[in-house]
Amino acid sequence: MAPPSDNNRLSPEEEKMALLQAARETTLPLIPVDLSTLPLDEQVRIRSSRRAQGVDTTAPVSIDEIRRVLGEEVADREVRKQKPLGGGAAHFGPISGKSFTQSQYDRAVQEIKAQKKYTFNAVQKALKATGLNRVPRQMVLDVRDEMVNRGLLRKSDRVRTGYVVEADIESSFDEAASYRKTVNDIRTLLDGERTAKKKAENETDEDFQSRKLGLRSYRRKLLEDARRAQQVEGNVRKARQLNAKADALEGEIARAEKTVTDLEKKIETDPQGQAIPATERPKVTII
């Protein structure tokens, strides 16, 4: 095999600068991500999660929230945007060096999903099912703490066990219902909330109009406003700006429609898909 071209190699000075930049990245905090910069389907899932918890649906999204709601791969992608040299591996890699293995942890998670709640006995049962003759108490506690660290559980004084499943994780236990909820939310985004009467907290007039009318109708309005700006007002600059916004929305609409199509296919192939009524609306959405 031929050696790589010298043109693809860093010079000693460039390599030094890259190392310094990577080191500097490690000292910088991760900045919350503007919600509008995420793909449309990811925005919908973040907003669904927040509505279930009664928090601001428009605020920037922390990397931790992205990881918890959208998954490790999306979090890794957003970290790399901020730290291209030293980023990636956003938080959690494969389990190693602990009192339990990755497969044992995965089995425990499956059991918690089946039970839809955390109990010591459920985790102990799952670990025994992996072939262990004896499950030390500390191993169960270690697995529980890992679930907390990874956002599956959180401490709570309201239950006897002291831990509850995170609200926005709970609905992922029923994938078909979760997919339906996402489809419903995206359709609302496309078709609008006609009954909306006032802006949400921190919502701009433009965002409110888009939410009320839906992306499809709002795009048509932008095109009509652009036509009026050019033909009636003679304001070419304004017309261009409005047309540019409409063009951007066209891409968002296409991606949203594709997401709906993809999810509907998943619902059709999910063994639970036909058993869940179309009116069911689980609390939140995770895919």
LUMDODO-322047 format. One record per residue: residue number from 0; residue in one letter; chain; y, x, z of N, C-alpha, C, O in turn. Coordinates in steps of 0.1 Angstrom, whole numbers, plus 5000, padded with zeros to 4 digits. Example, Ala and Ser with C-alpha at 12.3 -4.5 7.8 and 13.67 -1.06 7.14 Angstrom:
BEGIN
REC  paba  zavo  baza  n.north  n.east  n.up  ca.north  ca.east  ca.up  c.north  c.east  c.up  o.north  o.east  o.up
REC     0     a     A     4943    5132  5078      4955     5123   5078     4967    5132  5078     4967    5142  5085
REC     1     s     A     4978    5128  5071      4989     5137   5071     5000    5129  5079     5011    5134  5080
END
This chain:
BEGIN
REC  paba  zavo  baza  n.north  n.east  n.up  ca.north  ca.east  ca.up  c.north  c.east  c.up  o.north  o.east  o.up
REC     0     m     A     4988    5009  5000      5000     5000   5000     5012    5009  5000     5013    5019  5008
REC     1     a     A     5022    5005  4992      5034     5014   4991     5043    5012  5003     5043    5001  5009
REC     2     p     A     5049    5022  5007      5058     5021   5019     5070    5013  5016     5074    5011  5004
REC     3     p     A     5076    5006  5026      5087     4998   5023     5099    5005  5018     5101    5017  5020
REC     4     s     A     5107    4999  5010      5118     5005   5003     5128    5010  5014     5130    5003  5024
REC     5     d     A     5134    5021  5011      5144     5026   5020     5156    5017  5022     5163    5017  5032
REC     6     n     A     5158    5009  5011      5169     4999   5012     5167    4989  5022     5177    4982  5027
REC     7     n     A     5154    4986  5027      5152     4976   5037     5152    4982  5051     5149    4974  5060
REC     8     r     A     5154    4995  5052      5154     5001   5065     5168    5002  5071     5178    5005  5063
REC     9     l     A     5169    5001  5084      5182     5003   5091     5184    5018  5092     5175    5026  5095
REC    10     s     A     5197    5022  5090      5200     5035   5093     5200    5038  5108     5201    5028  5115
REC    11     p     A     5200    5050  5113      5200     5053   5127     5212    5046  5134     5211    5041  5145
REC    12     e     A     5224    5046  5127      5235     5040   5133     5234    5024  5133     5238    5018  5143
REC    13     e     A     5228    5019  5123      5226     5004   5122     5216    5000  5133     5218    4989  5139
REC    14     e     A     5206    5008  5134      5196     5005   5144     5201    5005  5158     5198    4997  5167
REC    15     k     A     5210    5015  5161      5216     5016   5174     5225    5004  5176     5225    4998  5187
REC    16     m     A     5233    5000  5166      5241     4988   5168     5233    4975  5170     5237    4967  5178
REC    17     a     A     5222    4974  5163      5213     4962   5165     5208    4962  5179     5207    4951  5185
REC    18     l     A     5203    4973  5184      5198     4974   5198     5209    4970  5208     5206    4963  5218
REC    19     l     A     5221    4975  5206      5232     4972   5215     5235    4957  5215     5238    4951  5225
REC    20     q     A     5235    4951  5202      5238     4937   5201     5227    4929  5208     5230    4919  5215
REC    21     a     A     5214    4933  5206      5203     4926   5212     5204    4926  5228     5202    4917  5235
REC    22     a     A     5208    4938  5233      5210     4940   5247     5221    4931  5252     5221    4925  5263
REC    23     r     A     5232    4930  5244      5244     4922   5248     5240    4907  5248     5244    4900  5257
REC    24     e     A     5231    4903  5239      5227     4889   5238     5220    4885  5251     5222    4873  5255
REC    25     t     A     5213    4894  5257      5206     4891   5269     5215    4887  5281     5211    4881  5290
REC    26     t     A     5228    4892  5280      5237     4890   5291     5245    4877  5289     5252    4872  5298
REC    27     l     A     5244    4871  5277      5252     4859   5274     5245    4847  5277     5233    4846  5275
REC    28     p     A     5252    4837  5283      5245     4824   5286     5243    4816  5273     5250    4818  5263
REC    29     l     A     5233    4807  5273      5231     4798   5262     5241    4787  5263     5242    4780  5273
REC    30     i     A     5248    4784  5252      5258     4774   5251     5252    4761  5248     5244    4760  5238
REC    31     p     A     5256    4750  5254      5251     4737   5250     5254    4734  5235     5264    4738  5230
REC    32     v     A     5245    4727  5229      5245     4724   5215     5252    4711  5212     5249    4701  5218
REC    33     d     A     5262    4711  5202      5268     4699   5198     5258    4689  5192     5251    4693  5183
REC    34     l     A     5257    4677  5198      5246     4668   5194     5247    4665  5179     5236    4664  5172
REC    35     s     A     5259    4665  5173      5260     4662   5159     5254    4673  5149     5252    4670  5138
REC    36     t     A     5252    4685  5155      5247     4695   5146     5231    4695  5145     5225    4702  5137
REC    37     l     A     5225    4686  5153      5210     4685   5152     5207    4675  5141     5215    4667  5138
REC    38     p     A     5195    4677  5135      5190     4667   5125     5190    4653  5131     5189    4651  5143
REC    39     l     A     5192    4643  5122      5194     4629   5127     5183    4624  5136     5185    4618  5146
REC    40     d     A     5170    4627  5132      5159     4622   5140     5159    4628  5154     5155    4621  5164
REC    41     e     A     5164    4640  5155      5164     4647   5168     5176    4641  5176     5174    4640  5189
REC    42     q     A     5187    4638  5170      5198     4631   5177     5193    4618  5183     5196    4615  5194
REC    43     v     A     5186    4611  5175      5181     4598   5180     5172    4599  5192     5173    4591  5201
REC    44     r     A     5163    4609  5192      5154     4611   5203     5162    4615  5216     5158    4611  5227
REC    45     i     A     5172    4624  5214      5180     4628   5226     5187    4616  5231     5188    4614  5243
REC    46     r     A     5194    4608  5223      5201     4596   5227     5192    4586  5234     5196    4580  5244
REC    47     s     A     5180    4584  5229      5170     4575   5235     5167    4579  5249     5166    4571  5258
REC    48     s     A     5164    4592  5250      5161     4598   5263     5172    4596  5273     5170    4592  5285
REC    49     r     A     5184    4598  5269      5196     4597   5278     5199    4582  5282     5202    4580  5293
REC    50     r     A     5197    4573  5272      5199     4559   5275     5189    4555  5286     5193    4547  5295
REC    51     a     A     5177    4560  5285      5167     4556   5295     5171    4561  5309     5167    4555  5319
REC    52     q     A     5179    4572  5310      5182     4578   5322     5197    4574  5326     5201    4578  5337
REC    53     g     A     5204    4566  5318      5217     4562   5321     5227    4573  5321     5237    4572  5329
REC    54     v     A     5226    4582  5312      5236     4593   5312     5243    4593  5298     5239    4586  5289
REC    55     d     A     5254    4601  5297      5262     4601   5286     5254    4605  5273     5248    4615  5273
REC    56     t     A     5254    4596  5263      5246     4599   5251     5253    4608  5241     5247    4611  5231
REC    57     t     A     5266    4611  5244      5273     4619   5234     5276    4633  5238     5281    4641  5230
REC    58     a     A     5273    4637  5250      5276     4650   5255     5268    4661  5248     5257    4658  5243
REC    59     p     A     5273    4673  5248      5265     4684   5242     5251    4685  5249     5250    4681  5261
REC    60     v     A     5242    4691  5242      5228     4692   5247     5224    4706  5252     5226    4715  5244
REC    61     s     A     5219    4707  5264      5215     4720   5268     5202    4724  5262     5194    4715  5257
REC    62     i     A     5199    4737  5262      5186     4742   5256     5175    4736  5264     5164    4733  5259
REC    63     d     A     5176    4735  5277      5166     4729   5286     5163    4715  5282     5151    4711  5281
REC    64     e     A     5174    4707  5279      5171     4693   5275     5164    4692  5261     5156    4684  5259
REC    65     i     A     5169    4701  5252      5162     4702   5239     5147    4705  5241     5139    4699  5235
REC    66     r     A     5144    4715  5249      5130     4719   5252     5122    4707  5257     5111    4704  5253
REC    67     r     A     5128    4700  5267      5121     4689   5274     5119    4677  5265     5108    4671  5265
REC    68     v     A     5129    4674  5257      5128     4662   5248     5122    4664  5235     5114    4657  5230
REC    69     l     A     5126    4675  5228      5122     4678   5215     5111    4689  5213     5105    4690  5202
REC    70     g     A     5109    4696  5224      5098     4706   5223     5102    4720  5222     5114    4723  5219
REC    71     e     A     5092    4729  5224      5095     4743   5224     5100    4749  5211     5108    4758  5210
REC    72     e     A     5094    4743  5200      5097     4749   5187     5112    4746  5183     5119    4755  5178
REC    73     v     A     5117    4734  5187      5131     4731   5184     5140    4740  5193     5151    4745  5189
REC    74     a     A     5136    4741  5206      5144     4749   5215     5145    4764  5210     5155    4770  5210
REC    75     d     A     5134    4769  5205      5133     4782   5200     5143    4784  5188     5150    4794  5187
REC    76     r     A     5143    4774  5179      5152     4774   5168     5166    4775  5172     5174    4783  5166
REC    77     e     A     5170    4767  5182      5184     4766   5186     5188    4779  5194     5199    4784  5193
REC    78     v     A     5179    4785  5201      5181     4798   5208     5184    4809  5198     5193    4817  5199
REC    79     r     A     5176    4809  5187      5178     4819   5177     5191    4818  5170     5196    4828  5165
REC    80     k     A     5197    4806  5169      5210     4805   5163     5220    4812  5171     5230    4817  5165
REC    81     q     A     5219    4811  5184      5229     4818   5193     5226    4832  5196     5235    4840  5198
REC    82     k     A     5213    4836  5195      5209     4849   5198     5199    4854  5187     5187    4855  5190
REC    83     p     A     5204    4857  5175      5195     4860   5164     5187    4872  5166     5176    4874  5160
REC    84     l     A     5192    4882  5174      5184     4894   5175     5174    4894  5187     5163    4898  5185
REC    85     g     A     5179    4889  5198      5170     4889   5210     5165    4875  5213     5159    4873  5224
REC    86     g     A     5168    4865  5205      5165     4851   5208     5150    4848  5205     5142    4858  5203
REC    87     g     A     5147    4836  5205      5133     4831   5203     5125    4831  5216     5130    4836  5226
REC    88     a     A     5113    4826  5215      5105     4825   5226     5113    4819  5237     5115    4824  5248
REC    89     a     A     5119    4807  5234      5130     4801   5242     5127    4800  5257     5137    4802  5265
REC    90     h     A     5115    4798  5261      5113     4798   5275     5099    4801  5279     5096    4809  5287
REC    91     f     A     5090    4793  5273      5076     4794   5277     5067    4799  5265     5067    4794  5254
REC    92     g     A     5059    4809  5268      5049     4814   5259     5035    4809  5264     5035    4802  5274
REC    93     p     A     5024    4814  5258      5011     4810   5263     5009    4815  5277     5015    4826  5281
REC    94     i     A     5002    4808  5285      5000     4811   5299     4991    4823  5300     4980    4824  5294
REC    95     s     A     4995    4833  5308      4987     4845   5311     4991    4850  5324     5003    4848  5329
REC    96     g     A     4982    4857  5331      4985     4864   5343     4987    4854  5355     4994    4858  5365
REC    97     k     A     4982    4842  5354      4983     4833   5365     4969    4829  5370     4959    4835  5365
REC    98     s     A     4968    4821  5380      4955     4818   5386     4947    4808  5378     4936    4805  5381
REC    99     f     A     4953    4804  5367      4946     4794   5358     4949    4799  5343     4958    4806  5341
REC   100     t     A     4941    4794  5334      4942     4798   5320     4950    4787  5313     4953    4776  5318
REC   101     q     A     4954    4790  5300      4960     4780   5292     4952    4768  5290     4957    4756  5291
REC   102     s     A     4939    4769  5287      4930     4758   5285     4929    4749  5297     4927    4737  5296
REC   103     q     A     4928    4756  5309      4927     4748   5321     4940    4740  5324     4940    4729  5328
REC   104     y     A     4952    4747  5321      4964     4739   5322     4965    4727  5313     4969    4716  5316
REC   105     d     A     4961    4730  5300      4961     4719   5290     4952    4707  5294     4956    4696  5292
REC   106     r     A     4941    4711  5300      4932     4700   5305     4938    4692  5316     4937    4680  5317
REC   107     a     A     4945    4699  5325      4952     4692   5336     4963    4683  5331     4965    4672  5336
REC   108     v     A     4970    4688  5321      4981     4679   5315     4975    4667  5308     4980    4656  5310
REC   109     q     A     4963    4668  5302      4957     4657   5296     4953    4647  5307     4954    4634  5305
REC   110     e     A     4949    4651  5318      4945     4642   5329     4957    4635  5335     4956    4623  5337
REC   111     i     A     4968    4642  5336      4980     4636   5341     4985    4625  5331     4990    4615  5335
REC   112     k     A     4984    4628  5318      4987     4618   5308     4978    4606  5309     4983    4595  5307
REC   113     a     A     4966    4608  5311      4956     4597   5312     4959    4588  5325     4959    4576  5324
REC   114     q     A     4963    4595  5336      4966     4588   5348     4980    4582  5348     4983    4573  5355
REC   115     k     A     4988    4588  5340      5003     4584   5339     5010    4586  5352     5020    4580  5355
REC   116     k     A     5004    4596  5360      5011     4599   5373     5004    4612  5378     4993    4616  5374
REC   117     y     A     5011    4619  5387      5005     4631   5393     4999    4628  5406     5004    4621  5415
REC   118     t     A     4987    4633  5408      4980     4634   5421     4973    4647  5422     4969    4653  5411
REC   119     f     A     4971    4652  5434      4964     4664   5436     4949    4663  5431     4944    4672  5424
REC   120     n     A     4943    4652  5433      4929     4650   5429     4928    4649  5414     4918    4654  5409
REC   121     a     A     4938    4644  5407      4937     4644   5392     4937    4658  5387     4929    4661  5378
REC   122     v     A     4945    4666  5392      4946     4680   5387     4933    4687  5391     4927    4695  5382
REC   123     q     A     4928    4685  5403      4916     4692   5407     4904    4687  5399     4895    4695  5395
REC   124     k     A     4904    4674  5395      4893     4669   5387     4893    4675  5373     4883    4679  5367
REC   125     a     A     4905    4677  5368      4907     4683   5354     4902    4697  5354     4895    4702  5345
REC   126     l     A     4906    4705  5364      4902     4719   5365     4886    4720  5367     4880    4729  5361
REC   127     k     A     4880    4711  5374      4866     4712   5376     4859    4709  5362     4848    4714  5359
REC   128     a     A     4865    4700  5354      4860     4697   5341     4859    4708  5332     4853    4708  5321
REC   129     t     A     4867    4719  5335      4867     4731   5326     4855    4740  5329     4853    4751  5323
REC   130     g     A     4847    4736  5339      4835     4744   5342     4836    4752  5356     4826    4759  5359
REC   131     l     A     4846    4750  5363      4847     4756   5376     4839    4749  5386     4839    4737  5387
REC   132     n     A     4831    4757  5394      4823     4751   5405     4832    4748  5417     4829    4738  5424
REC   133     r     A     4842    4756  5419      4851     4754   5431     4865    4756  5426     4868    4766  5419
REC   134     v     A     4874    4747  5430      4888     4748   5426     4896    4750  5438     4898    4741  5447
REC   135     p     A     4901    4762  5440      4910     4765   5452     4922    4756  5452     4928    4752  5442
REC   136     r     A     4926    4753  5464      4938     4744   5466     4950    4751  5460     4958    4744  5453
REC   137     q     A     4951    4764  5461      4963     4771   5456     4963    4770  5440     4974    4769  5435
REC   138     m     A     4952    4770  5434      4952     4768   5419     4958    4755  5415     4965    4754  5406
REC   139     v     A     4954    4744  5422      4960     4731   5419     4975    4731  5421     4982    4726  5413
REC   140     l     A     4980    4737  5432      4994     4738   5434     5001    4747  5424     5012    4744  5420
REC   141     d     A     4994    4757  5419      5000     4766   5409     5002    4758  5396     5012    4759  5389
REC   142     v     A     4991    4750  5393      4992     4742   5380     5003    4731  5382     5011    4729  5372
REC   143     r     A     5004    4725  5393      5015     4716   5396     5029    4722  5394     5037    4716  5388
REC   144     d     A     5031    4734  5400      5043     4741   5399     5047    4744  5384     5058    4744  5380
REC   145     e     A     5036    4748  5376      5038     4751   5362     5043    4738  5355     5051    4739  5346
REC   146     m     A     5037    4727  5358      5042     4714   5352     5056    4711  5355     5064    4706  5347
REC   147     v     A     5060    4715  5368      5074     4713   5371     5083    4722  5363     5093    4718  5358
REC   148     n     A     5079    4735  5362      5087     4745   5355     5088    4741  5340     5099    4743  5334
REC   149     r     A     5078    4735  5335      5078     4731   5320     5084    4717  5318     5084    4713  5306
REC   150     g     A     5089    4711  5328      5096     4698   5326     5087    4686  5325     5091    4675  5321
REC   151     l     A     5074    4687  5329      5065     4676   5329     5067    4667  5342     5066    4655  5341
REC   152     l     A     5068    4674  5353      5070     4668   5366     5083    4671  5372     5089    4681  5368
REC   153     r     A     5087    4663  5381      5099     4667   5390     5096    4662  5404     5089    4652  5406
REC   154     k     A     5102    4668  5413      5101     4664   5427     5107    4651  5430     5118    4648  5424
REC   155     s     A     5101    4643  5439      5107     4630   5442     5102    4626  5456     5091    4627  5459
REC   156     d     A     5112    4621  5464      5109     4617   5478     5104    4602  5478     5100    4597  5488
REC   157     r     A     5104    4596  5466      5101     4582   5465     5086    4579  5464     5082    4567  5465
REC   158     v     A     5078    4589  5462      5064     4587   5460     5056    4596  5470     5061    4606  5475
REC   159     r     A     5044    4591  5474      5037     4598   5484     5033    4612  5480     5032    4621  5488
REC   160     t     A     5030    4614  5467      5025     4627   5462     5037    4637  5462     5034    4649  5461
REC   161     g     A     5049    4632  5462      5061     4641   5461     5065    4645  5447     5075    4653  5446
REC   162     y     A     5058    4641  5437      5061     4645   5423     5059    4633  5414     5049    4625  5415
REC   163     v     A     5068    4631  5404      5067     4621   5394     5067    4627  5380     5073    4637  5378
REC   164     v     A     5062    4619  5371      5063     4624   5357     5077    4621  5352     5083    4610  5355
REC   165     e     A     5083    4631  5345      5097     4629   5340     5097    4616  5331     5088    4613  5324
REC   166     a     A     5108    4609  5332      5110     4596   5325     5108    4598  5310     5102    4589  5304
REC   167     d     A     5114    4608  5304      5114     4609   5290     5101    4615  5285     5099    4616  5273
REC   168     i     A     5092    4620  5294      5079     4625   5290     5069    4613  5291     5059    4613  5283
REC   169     e     A     5071    4604  5300      5061     4593   5303     5058    4586  5290     5046    4582  5288
REC   170     s     A     5068    4582  5282      5065     4574   5270     5057    4581  5259     5051    4575  5251
REC   171     s     A     5057    4595  5260      5049     4602   5250     5034    4600  5252     5026    4603  5243
REC   172     f     A     5030    4594  5263      5016     4591   5266     5011    4581  5256     4999    4579  5254
REC   173     d     A     5020    4573  5251      5016     4562   5241     5023    4566  5228     5034    4561  5225
REC   174     e     A     5016    4573  5220      5023     4579   5208     5027    4568  5198     5038    4568  5193
REC   175     a     A     5018    4558  5196      5022     4547   5186     5034    4540  5191     5043    4537  5183
REC   176     a     A     5035    4536  5204      5047     4529   5209     5059    4538  5207     5070    4533  5204
REC   177     s     A     5057    4551  5210      5068     4560   5209     5073    4561  5195     5085    4561  5192
REC   178     y     A     5064    4562  5185      5068     4562   5171     5076    4549  5167     5086    4550  5160
REC   179     r     A     5071    4538  5172      5078     4525   5169     5092    4525  5174     5101    4521  5168
REC   180     k     A     5093    4530  5186      5107     4531   5193     5116    4539  5184     5128    4536  5182
REC   181     t     A     5111    4551  5180      5120     4560   5172     5123    4553  5158     5135    4554  5154
REC   182     v     A     5114    4546  5152      5117     4539   5140     5127    4528  5142     5137    4527  5134
REC   183     n     A     5126    4520  5153      5136     4510   5157     5150    4516  5159     5160    4511  5154
REC   184     d     A     5150    4528  5166      5163     4534   5168     5170    4539  5156     5182    4538  5154
REC   185     i     A     5162    4545  5147      5167     4550   5134     5172    4539  5125     5182    4540  5119
REC   186     r     A     5164    4528  5125      5169     4516   5117     5182    4511  5122     5190    4506  5115
REC   187     t     A     5183    4511  5136      5196     4506   5142     5207    4515  5137     5218    4511  5134
REC   188     l     A     5204    4528  5137      5214     4538   5133     5218    4536  5118     5230    4537  5115
REC   189     l     A     5209    4532  5110      5211     4530   5096     5218    4516  5093     5227    4516  5085
REC   190     d     A     5214    4506  5101      5219     4493   5098     5230    4488  5107     5237    4478  5104
REC   191     g     A     5232    4495  5119      5243     4492   5127     5240    4483  5139     5230    4476  5139
REC   192     e     A     5249    4484  5149      5248     4475   5161     5260    4465  5159     5271    4467  5164
REC   193     r     A     5257    4454  5152      5267     4445   5149     5274    4438  5161     5285    4433  5161
REC   194     t     A     5266    4438  5172      5272     4432   5185     5280    4441  5193     5285    4437  5203
REC   195     a     A     5281    4454  5189      5289     4464   5197     5303    4459  5197     5309    4457  5187
REC   196     k     A     5309    4459  5209      5323     4454   5210     5332    4465  5216     5345    4463  5214
REC   197     k     A     5327    4475  5222      5336     4485   5227     5330    4499  5226     5318    4500  5225
REC   198     k     A     5338    4509  5226      5333     4523   5225     5326    4527  5238     5329    4523  5249
REC   199     a     A     5316    4536  5236      5310     4542   5247     5319    4553  5252     5328    4557  5246
REC   200     e     A     5315    4558  5264      5323     4569   5270     5323    4581  5261     5313    4585  5256
REC   201     n     A     5335    4587  5258      5337     4599   5250     5334    4596  5235     5333    4606  5227
REC   202     e     A     5332    4584  5231      5330     4581   5217     5343    4579  5210     5352    4572  5214
REC   203     t     A     5344    4586  5198      5356     4585   5190     5356    4572  5182     5346    4565  5181
REC   204     d     A     5368    4568  5177      5369     4556   5169     5360    4557  5157     5353    4547  5153
REC   205     e     A     5359    4568  5151      5351     4570   5139     5336    4569  5142     5329    4562  5135
REC   206     d     A     5332    4575  5154      5318     4573   5158     5315    4559  5161     5304    4554  5158
REC   207     f     A     5324    4552  5167      5322     4538   5171     5320    4529  5158     5311    4521  5157
REC   208     q     A     5329    4532  5148      5327     4524   5136     5314    4527  5129     5308    4518  5124
REC   209     s     A     5310    4540  5129      5297     4543   5123     5286    4537  5130     5276    4532  5124
REC   210     r     A     5286    4536  5144      5275     4530   5151     5275    4515  5149     5264    4509  5148
REC   211     k     A     5287    4509  5149      5287     4494   5147     5283    4490  5133     5275    4480  5132
REC   212     l     A     5288    4497  5123      5285     4493   5109     5271    4498  5105     5265    4492  5096
REC   213     g     A     5267    4509  5110      5255     4516   5105     5258    4526  5094     5269    4524  5088
REC   214     l     A     5250    4536  5093      5254     4547   5083     5255    4542  5069     5264    4546  5062
REC   215     r     A     5246    4532  5065      5247     4528   5051     5260    4521  5048     5267    4524  5039
REC   216     s     A     5264    4511  5057      5277     4504   5055     5289    4513  5057     5299    4511  5050
REC   217     y     A     5288    4522  5067      5299     4531   5069     5301    4540  5057     5313    4543  5054
REC   218     r     A     5291    4544  5051      5292     4553   5039     5299    4545  5028     5308    4550  5021
REC   219     r     A     5295    4532  5026      5302     4524   5016     5316    4522  5019     5325    4522  5010
REC   220     k     A     5319    4521  5032      5333     4519   5036     5341    4532  5032     5353    4531  5028
REC   221     l     A     5335    4543  5035      5342     4556   5032     5345    4557  5017     5356    4562  5013
REC   222     l     A     5335    4553  5009      5337     4554   4994     5348    4544  4990     5356    4548  4981
REC   223     e     A     5349    4533  4996      5359     4523   4992     5373    4528  4997     5383    4527  4990
REC   224     d     A     5373    4534  5009      5386     4540   5014     5390    4551  5005     5402    4553  5003
REC   225     a     A     5381    4559  5000      5384     4570   4991     5390    4565  4978     5400    4570  4973
REC   226     r     A     5384    4554  4973      5389     4548   4960     5403    4543  4962     5411    4545  4953
REC   227     r     A     5405    4537  4973      5419     4531   4976     5429    4542  4978     5440    4541  4973
REC   228     a     A     5425    4553  4985      5434     4564   4987     5438    4570  4974     5450    4574  4972
REC   229     q     A     5429    4571  4965      5432     4578   4952     5440    4568  4942     5450    4572  4936
REC   230     q     A     5435    4556  4941      5441     4547   4931     5453    4539  4936     5462    4536  4928
REC   231     v     A     5453    4536  4949      5465     4528   4954     5475    4537  4961     5487    4535  4958
REC   232     e     A     5470    4546  4969      5480     4554   4977     5484    4567  4969     5494    4573  4972
REC   233     g     A     5475    4571  4959      5478     4583   4952     5476    4595  4960     5482    4606  4957
REC   234     n     A     5468    4594  4970      5466     4606   4980     5452    4612  4976     5442    4608  4982
REC   235     v     A     5453    4622  4967      5441     4628   4962     5434    4636  4973     5421    4636  4974
REC   236     r     A     5441    4643  4982      5435     4651   4993     5427    4642  5002     5416    4645  5006
REC   237     k     A     5433    4631  5006      5426     4621   5015     5414    4616  5008     5403    4615  5015
REC   238     a     A     5415    4613  4996      5403     4608   4988     5392    4618  4988     5380    4615  4990
REC   239     r     A     5395    4631  4986      5385     4641   4986     5378    4643  5000     5366    4644  5001
REC   240     q     A     5386    4642  5010      5380     4643   5024     5371    4631  5027     5360    4633  5033
REC   241     l     A     5375    4619  5023      5366     4608   5025     5353    4608  5017     5343    4605  5022
REC   242     n     A     5355    4613  5004      5343     4614   4996     5333    4625  5002     5321    4623  5001
REC   243     a     A     5339    4636  5007      5331     4646   5013     5323    4641  5025     5311    4644  5027
REC   244     k     A     5329    4632  5033      5322     4626   5044     5311    4617  5040     5300    4617  5045
REC   245     a     A     5314    4609  5029      5304     4600   5023     5292    4608  5018     5281    4604  5019
REC   246     d     A     5295    4619  5012      5284     4628   5006     5275    4633  5017     5263    4634  5016
REC   247     a     A     5282    4638  5028      5274     4643   5040     5265    4632  5046     5254    4634  5049
REC   248     l     A     5271    4620  5046      5263     4609   5052     5251    4605  5043     5240    4601  5048
REC   249     e     A     5253    4607  5030      5242     4604   5021     5230    4613  5024     5218    4608  5024
REC   250     g     A     5232    4625  5027      5221     4634   5031     5215    4630  5044     5202    4630  5045
REC   251     e     A     5223    4626  5054      5217     4621   5067     5209    4608  5065     5198    4607  5071
REC   252     i     A     5214    4599  5056      5207     4587   5054     5193    4590  5047     5183    4584  5051
REC   253     a     A     5193    4599  5038      5181     4602   5031     5171    4608  5041     5159    4605  5041
REC   254     r     A     5175    4617  5050      5166     4623   5060     5161    4613  5069     5149    4613  5073
REC   255     a     A     5170    4603  5073      5166     4593   5083     5155    4584  5076     5146    4580  5083
REC   256     e     A     5157    4580  5064      5148     4571   5057     5134    4578  5055     5124    4572  5057
REC   257     k     A     5135    4591  5053      5122     4599   5052     5115    4599  5065     5103    4598  5066
REC   258     t     A     5123    4601  5076      5117     4601   5089     5110    4588  5092     5099    4588  5098
REC   259     v     A     5116    4577  5089      5111     4564   5091     5097    4563  5083     5087    4558  5089
REC   260     t     A     5098    4567  5071      5085     4566   5063     5074    4574  5069     5063    4570  5069
REC   261     d     A     5077    4586  5073      5067     4595   5079     5062    4589  5092     5049    4590  5094
REC   262     l     A     5070    4584  5100      5066     4578   5113     5057    4565  5110     5047    4563  5117
REC   263     e     A     5061    4557  5101      5053     4545   5098     5039    4549  5093     5029    4542  5096
REC   264     k     A     5038    4560  5086      5025     4565   5082     5017    4569  5094     5005    4567  5095
REC   265     k     A     5023    4576  5104      5017     4580   5116     5012    4568  5124     5001    4568  5129
REC   266     i     A     5020    4557  5124      5016     4545   5132     5004    4539  5125     4995    4535  5132
REC   267     e     A     5004    4539  5112      4992     4533   5105     4979    4540  5108     4969    4534  5108
REC   268     t     A     4980    4554  5109      4968     4561   5111     4965    4563  5126     4954    4568  5129
REC   269     d     A     4974    4559  5135      4971     4561   5149     4961    4550  5154     4963    4538  5150
REC   270     p     A     4951    4553  5161      4941     4543   5165     4947    4532  5173     4941    4521  5174
REC   271     q     A     4958    4535  5180      4964     4525   5188     4974    4517  5181     4980    4507  5186
REC   272     g     A     4977    4521  5169      4989     4515   5161     4988    4501  5159     4998    4494  5160
REC   273     q     A     4976    4496  5156      4974     4482   5153     4974    4473  5165     4975    4461  5165
REC   274     a     A     4971    4479  5177      4970     4472   5189     4983    4469  5196     4983    4462  5206
REC   275     i     A     4993    4476  5192      5006     4475   5199     5015    4466  5192     5018    4468  5180
REC   276     p     A     5020    4455  5198      5029     4446   5191     5042    4452  5187     5047    4461  5194
REC   277     a     A     5047    4448  5176      5059     4454   5170     5071    4452  5179     5081    4459  5178
REC   278     t     A     5071    4443  5188      5082     4440   5197     5083    4449  5209     5092    4449  5217
REC   279     e     A     5072    4457  5211      5072     4466   5223     5082    4476  5222     5084    4483  5212
REC   280     r     A     5090    4478  5233      5100     4488   5233     5099    4497  5245     5105    4494  5256
REC   281     p     A     5091    4508  5244      5090     4517   5256     5104    4523  5259     5113    4522  5252
REC   282     k     A     5104    4528  5271      5117     4533   5277     5124    4543  5269     5136    4543  5267
REC   283     v     A     5116    4553  5264      5122     4564   5257     5113    4569  5246     5102    4564  5244
REC   284     t     A     5118    4579  5239      5110     4584   5227     5107    4599  5227     5117    4607  5229
REC   285     i     A     5095    4602  5225      5091     4616   5223     5081    4617  5212     5072    4608  5212
REC   286     i     A     5082    4626  5203      5072     4628   5193     5065    4641  5194     5056    4644  5187
END
